[in-house]
Amino acid sequence: MANNFETIANKFIEQTDDKSWVDFILTYLIEFYNSQDDKISFINKSENQITEIIYIWLNNKKNFRRKMVVNSQPRTDNTKIEGYYDLKFQSNLWRENDIHFAIENKILQNTNTSIKEYTYYPNKSKGTSENKKYYDDGGMFRFLSNKYAENQLFGGMLAFIKDSEISEIKTNLKDKIKKLKISDDTGIYGQLINDNSINTTILNFDNSFRTNHIRKDGTSIDLYHLFFVFGW
């Protein structure tokens, strides 16, 4: 980032509004990515391995730890649907710990299946033969269906990209998100409220954008999307 990172981080933690806290978290995540000199080494790592590296890096940042707690693979607060976040950020200084910022991590490739895994994957199957089960899934779907961040106004998607097709991937992903509509017995949800932000970067980080959606319960949620490109 062109601006002095420590100055930006200190500015955020002196403020109390939700956007400043979200920006504080995203700034550190972007700093993690920018600090990795050997990005090609991530190509052979799994989603869980990369998540753990990010988790350790964040916990080694004293300025971050003074204001924020990050947990890896914690259970969600939803008592009706079992689920586990990849990363969960909380602070007792942030509305007295009533708020958290959850992030879902995904390996993202330029394939229809991978983009569905990131967004919405209807009738996904697991198991074999008579044990096969079908269910709806997808990283964004977990937020939009209120499985994740049930009472929160925002959440994050963090994509790990291991090839050079980032421009094409983002184009195909944006097209999918713009057409997103999820239908069930409660009605239709998941659609964009305003698609202008999908073409605006977050904190001047090129591979990023924000989307705003209607959720299953009729509320809205902002999703912050970051794309970490490894290997190129």
C-alpha positions in Angstrom: 0.0 0.0 0.0 1.2 3.5 -0.8 0.3 5.0 2.5 2.2 4.4 5.7 0.7 1.2 7.1 1.3 1.9 10.8 -0.3 5.4 10.5 -3.4 3.9 8.8 -3.7 1.2 11.5 -3.4 3.6 14.4 -5.9 5.9 12.8 -8.4 3.1 12.6 -8.1 1.9 16.2 -8.6 5.4 17.5 -12.1 5.4 15.9 -15.1 3.6 17.2 -17.5 3.2 14.2 -18.0 -0.2 12.6 -16.4 0.7 9.3 -13.2 1.8 11.0 -12.9 -1.6 12.8 -13.6 -3.5 9.5 -11.0 -1.4 7.7 -8.6 -2.1 10.6 -9.0 -5.8 10.0 -8.8 -5.6 6.3 -5.7 -3.4 6.4 -3.8 -6.1 8.3 -5.0 -8.8 6.0 -3.8 -6.8 3.0 -0.5 -6.1 4.8 0.0 -9.8 5.3 -0.4 -10.4 1.6 1.9 -7.6 0.6 4.6 -8.7 3.1 4.9 -12.2 1.5 8.1 -12.1 -0.6 7.8 -15.7 -1.7 4.2 -15.9 -2.8 4.9 -18.8 -5.2 5.5 -21.0 -2.1 1.8 -20.9 -1.4 0.9 -22.7 -4.6 1.2 -26.2 -3.0 -0.5 -25.2 0.3 -4.1 -26.1 1.1 -6.8 -23.7 2.2 -6.4 -24.7 5.8 -2.6 -24.3 5.6 -2.8 -20.8 4.2 -5.4 -19.9 6.8 -3.1 -21.1 9.6 -0.2 -19.0 8.2 -2.4 -15.9 8.2 -3.7 -16.7 11.7 -0.1 -17.0 13.1 1.1 -13.9 11.3 -1.8 -11.8 12.7 -1.1 -13.0 16.2 2.5 -12.0 15.9 1.5 -8.4 15.3 1.6 -6.6 18.6 -0.3 -3.6 17.4 -3.0 -5.9 16.1 -3.2 -8.0 19.2 -3.6 -5.0 21.5 -7.0 -4.2 19.9 -8.2 -7.4 18.2 -8.5 -11.1 18.9 -8.6 -13.5 15.9 -9.7 -17.1 16.2 -9.3 -19.8 13.6 -12.1 -22.3 13.0 -14.4 -21.1 15.8 -18.0 -22.3 15.9 -20.6 -19.8 14.7 -23.0 -18.1 17.0 -26.0 -19.6 15.1 -27.6 -22.1 17.5 -29.9 -23.6 14.8 -27.3 -24.4 12.1 -23.9 -25.8 13.0 -21.0 -24.1 11.3 -17.4 -23.0 11.7 -15.8 -19.8 10.5 -12.4 -19.8 8.9 -11.4 -16.7 10.7 -13.3 -14.7 13.4 -12.3 -11.2 14.6 -13.5 -9.7 17.9 -12.6 -7.0 20.3 -14.0 -6.0 23.7 -13.5 -2.4 22.6 -15.8 -2.9 19.6 -19.2 -2.2 21.0 -18.2 -4.2 24.1 -17.6 -7.4 22.1 -21.2 -7.5 20.7 -19.8 -7.4 17.2 -17.6 -9.8 15.2 -16.2 -9.9 11.7 -16.2 -13.4 10.1 -14.3 -14.5 7.1 -14.8 -17.5 4.8 -11.7 -18.6 2.9 -11.8 -20.3 -0.5 -9.3 -21.6 -3.1 -10.7 -19.9 -6.2 -10.1 -21.2 -9.8 -11.5 -20.2 -13.1 -14.0 -23.0 -13.3 -17.8 -23.0 -12.8 -17.5 -25.4 -9.9 -15.0 -23.3 -8.1 -17.1 -20.1 -8.6 -20.2 -21.9 -7.3 -18.2 -23.0 -4.2 -17.3 -19.4 -3.7 -20.8 -18.0 -4.3 -23.8 -20.4 -4.2 -23.8 -24.1 -4.9 -27.3 -25.5 -5.1 -27.8 -29.3 -4.7 -24.2 -30.0 -3.8 -23.7 -33.6 -3.0 -21.6 -35.6 -0.6 -21.3 -39.3 0.1 -21.7 -42.2 -2.4 -24.6 -44.4 -3.7 -27.3 -44.8 -1.0 -25.5 -42.5 1.4 -25.4 -39.6 -0.9 -26.9 -36.4 0.4 -27.8 -33.2 -1.4 -27.7 -29.7 0.2 -27.2 -26.0 -0.7 -23.8 -24.5 0.0 -21.2 -21.9 -1.0 -19.1 -19.4 0.8 -21.4 -16.4 0.1 -24.5 -18.5 0.6 -23.4 -19.2 4.2 -23.6 -15.5 4.9 -26.7 -14.8 2.8 -28.7 -17.7 4.4 -27.9 -16.4 7.9 -25.8 -19.5 8.8 -22.8 -17.2 9.2 -22.7 -13.7 10.9 -26.4 -14.2 11.8 -26.8 -10.9 13.6 -24.0 -8.9 12.0 -24.1 -6.3 9.2 -21.0 -7.5 7.4 -18.7 -10.4 6.6 -15.7 -11.2 4.5 -14.7 -13.5 1.6 -11.0 -14.3 1.2 -10.0 -16.0 -2.0 -6.7 -17.8 -2.7 -5.8 -17.8 -6.4 -3.0 -19.9 -7.6 -3.0 -19.1 -11.3 -2.5 -16.0 -13.6 -6.2 -15.6 -14.7 -7.1 -13.2 -12.0 -8.8 -10.7 -14.4 -10.9 -13.4 -16.0 -11.7 -15.0 -12.7 -12.9 -11.6 -11.3 -15.0 -11.0 -14.4 -16.7 -14.4 -14.3 -17.2 -14.1 -10.5 -18.8 -10.6 -10.8 -21.1 -11.9 -13.5 -22.2 -14.7 -11.2 -22.8 -12.4 -8.3 -24.8 -9.9 -10.3 -27.2 -12.7 -11.3 -27.3 -14.2 -7.9 -30.8 -15.1 -6.6 -31.5 -17.8 -4.1 -35.0 -19.3 -4.0 -36.5 -21.4 -1.2 -39.8 -21.7 0.7 -39.2 -18.3 2.3 -38.9 -16.5 -1.0 -36.0 -15.0 -3.0 -32.9 -13.6 -1.5 -29.2 -13.1 -2.1 -29.6 -10.5 -4.8 -27.5 -7.3 -4.9 -29.0 -4.2 -3.5 -26.6 -1.9 -5.3 -24.0 -3.2 -7.7 -21.9 0.0 -7.9 -19.5 -1.1 -5.2 -18.6 -4.3 -7.1 -16.4 -2.1 -9.3 -14.7 -0.2 -6.4 -11.6 -1.5 -4.7 -11.2 -1.8 -0.9 -8.5 0.4 0.7 -6.8 0.8 -2.7 -6.1 -2.9 -3.0 -6.5 -3.8 -6.6 -7.9 -7.3 -6.2 -10.9 -6.5 -4.1 -14.5 -5.3 -4.1 -17.5 -5.0 -1.8 -21.1 -6.3 -2.4 -24.3 -5.6 -0.5 -27.1 -8.2 -0.5 -30.5 -9.1 0.8 -30.4 -11.9 3.3 -32.8 -14.8 3.9 -34.3 -13.0 7.0 -34.9 -9.8 5.0 -31.9 -7.8 6.4 -28.9 -6.7 4.4 -25.3 -7.6 4.7 -22.1 -6.1 3.3 -19.5 -8.6 2.0 -15.9 -7.6 1.6 -14.0 -9.6 -1.0 -10.2 -9.9 -1.1 -8.3 -11.9 -3.6 -4.7 -13.1 -2.8 -2.9 -14.1 -6.0 -0.1 -16.5 -5.4 2.6 -17.6 -7.9 2.4 -14.8 -10.5 
